[in-house]
């Protein structure tokens, strides 16, 4: 029943342009059910976006420092949701 879905994960497995990991699972589920979704939603499909670290490494610091450093902050999430609006 949602118009958009945004996933949040601590890394982009396979790179930023990849749809593996959680984003891939969500995208795959939407694709597997595209006919049913389109029928129930008058032909429109939910949009999908993702937020994740653009770097393959992590830090040994508090989570908020890691989130801000690697693109997982509240501002990053809001930007992803706003882009789908």
KOLLUMLO-160281 format. One record per residue (C-alpha): residue in three letters; x, y, z. Coordinates in Angstrom, 1 decimal. Each point is the difference from the previous one (the first is absolute). Example, Ala and Ser with C-alpha at 12.3 -4.5 7.8 and 13.67 -1.06 7.14 Angstrom:
# KOLLUMLO-160281
site r = ALA | xx = 12.3 | yy = -4.5 | zz = 7.8
site r = SER | xx = 1.4 | yy = 3.4 | zz = -0.7
This chain:
# KOLLUMLO-160281
site r = UNK | xx = 0.0 | yy = 0.0 | zz = 0.0
site r = UNK | xx = 3.0 | yy = 2.4 | zz = 0.0
site r = UNK | xx = 1.0 | yy = 2.1 | zz = -2.9
site r = UNK | xx = 3.7 | yy = -0.4 | zz = 0.7
site r = UNK | xx = 2.5 | yy = -2.1 | zz = 1.9
site r = UNK | xx = 3.4 | yy = 1.0 | zz = 1.1
site r = UNK | xx = 2.5 | yy = -2.6 | zz = 1.4
site r = UNK | xx = 2.8 | yy = 0.8 | zz = 2.4
site r = UNK | xx = 3.0 | yy = -2.2 | zz = 0.2
site r = UNK | xx = 3.5 | yy = 0.3 | zz = 1.3
site r = UNK | xx = 1.6 | yy = -0.6 | zz = -3.4
site r = UNK | xx = -0.7 | yy = -0.3 | zz = -3.7
site r = UNK | xx = 1.1 | yy = -3.6 | zz = -0.7
site r = UNK | xx = 1.4 | yy = 0.1 | zz = -3.5
site r = UNK | xx = 0.2 | yy = 3.8 | zz = -0.1
site r = UNK | xx = -2.3 | yy = 3.0 | zz = 0.1
site r = UNK | xx = -1.7 | yy = -0.9 | zz = -3.3
site r = UNK | xx = -0.6 | yy = -3.6 | zz = 1.1
site r = UNK | xx = -3.4 | yy = -1.2 | zz = 1.1
site r = UNK | xx = 1.2 | yy = -2.9 | zz = 2.2
site r = UNK | xx = -0.5 | yy = -0.3 | zz = 3.7
site r = UNK | xx = -3.1 | yy = 1.3 | zz = 1.6
site r = UNK | xx = -0.8 | yy = 2.4 | zz = -2.9
site r = UNK | xx = 0.3 | yy = -3.0 | zz = -2.4
site r = UNK | xx = -2.4 | yy = -2.1 | zz = 2.1
site r = UNK | xx = -2.6 | yy = 2.8 | zz = 0.1
site r = UNK | xx = 0.4 | yy = 0.7 | zz = -3.7
site r = UNK | xx = -0.2 | yy = -3.7 | zz = -0.8
site r = UNK | xx = -3.2 | yy = -0.4 | zz = 2.0
site r = UNK | xx = -1.6 | yy = 3.0 | zz = -1.8
site r = UNK | xx = 1.1 | yy = -1.4 | zz = -3.4
site r = UNK | xx = -1.3 | yy = -3.5 | zz = 0.9
site r = UNK | xx = -3.4 | yy = 1.5 | zz = 0.8
site r = UNK | xx = -0.1 | yy = 2.8 | zz = -2.6
site r = UNK | xx = -3.2 | yy = -1.3 | zz = -1.7
site r = UNK | xx = -2.0 | yy = -0.3 | zz = 3.2
site r = UNK | xx = 1.4 | yy = 3.3 | zz = 1.3
site r = UNK | xx = -0.9 | yy = 1.8 | zz = -3.2
site r = UNK | xx = -3.5 | yy = -1.4 | zz = 0.0
site r = UNK | xx = -0.7 | yy = 0.9 | zz = 3.7
site r = UNK | xx = 1.5 | yy = 3.5 | zz = -0.4
site r = UNK | xx = -1.7 | yy = 1.1 | zz = -3.3
site r = UNK | xx = 3.1 | yy = -0.6 | zz = -2.0
site r = UNK | xx = 2.5 | yy = 1.9 | zz = 2.2
site r = UNK | xx = 2.8 | yy = -1.6 | zz = 1.8
site r = UNK | xx = 1.9 | yy = 1.0 | zz = 3.2
site r = UNK | xx = 3.2 | yy = 1.8 | zz = -0.6
site r = UNK | xx = 3.1 | yy = -1.3 | zz = 1.7
site r = UNK | xx = 3.1 | yy = 1.8 | zz = 1.3
site r = UNK | xx = 2.9 | yy = -1.0 | zz = 2.2
site r = UNK | xx = 2.3 | yy = 1.5 | zz = 2.5
site r = UNK | xx = 3.3 | yy = -1.7 | zz = 0.8
site r = UNK | xx = 3.7 | yy = 0.5 | zz = 0.6
site r = UNK | xx = 1.9 | yy = 1.1 | zz = -3.1
site r = UNK | xx = 3.1 | yy = -1.5 | zz = 1.6
site r = UNK | xx = 0.8 | yy = -3.6 | zz = 0.7
site r = UNK | xx = 1.6 | yy = 0.6 | zz = 3.3
site r = UNK | xx = -1.2 | yy = 0.8 | zz = 3.5
site r = UNK | xx = 1.3 | yy = 1.9 | zz = 3.0
site r = UNK | xx = 0.4 | yy = -1.0 | zz = 3.6
site r = UNK | xx = -2.0 | yy = 3.0 | zz = 1.3
site r = UNK | xx = -3.5 | yy = 0.7 | zz = 1.2
site r = UNK | xx = -2.8 | yy = -0.8 | zz = -2.5
site r = UNK | xx = -1.0 | yy = 3.6 | zz = -0.6
site r = UNK | xx = 3.6 | yy = 0.9 | zz = -1.0
site r = UNK | xx = 0.1 | yy = -3.0 | zz = -2.4
site r = UNK | xx = -3.4 | yy = 0.9 | zz = -1.5
site r = UNK | xx = 1.0 | yy = 3.7 | zz = -0.6
site r = UNK | xx = 3.3 | yy = -1.1 | zz = -1.4
site r = UNK | xx = -1.3 | yy = -2.6 | zz = -2.4
site r = UNK | xx = -3.2 | yy = 1.5 | zz = -1.3
site r = UNK | xx = -2.5 | yy = -1.6 | zz = 2.4
site r = UNK | xx = -1.1 | yy = 3.1 | zz = 1.9
site r = UNK | xx = -3.6 | yy = 1.2 | zz = 0.5
site r = UNK | xx = 0.7 | yy = 2.7 | zz = -2.6
site r = UNK | xx = 1.0 | yy = -2.8 | zz = -2.5
site r = UNK | xx = -3.2 | yy = -1.9 | zz = 0.7
site r = UNK | xx = -2.2 | yy = 3.1 | zz = -0.3
site r = UNK | xx = 1.7 | yy = 0.9 | zz = -3.3
site r = UNK | xx = -0.7 | yy = -3.5 | zz = -1.4
site r = UNK | xx = -3.6 | yy = 0.1 | zz = 1.1
site r = UNK | xx = -0.4 | yy = 3.6 | zz = -1.4
site r = UNK | xx = 1.5 | yy = -1.1 | zz = -3.3
site r = UNK | xx = -2.8 | yy = -2.6 | zz = -0.4
site r = UNK | xx = -2.8 | yy = 2.5 | zz = 0.9
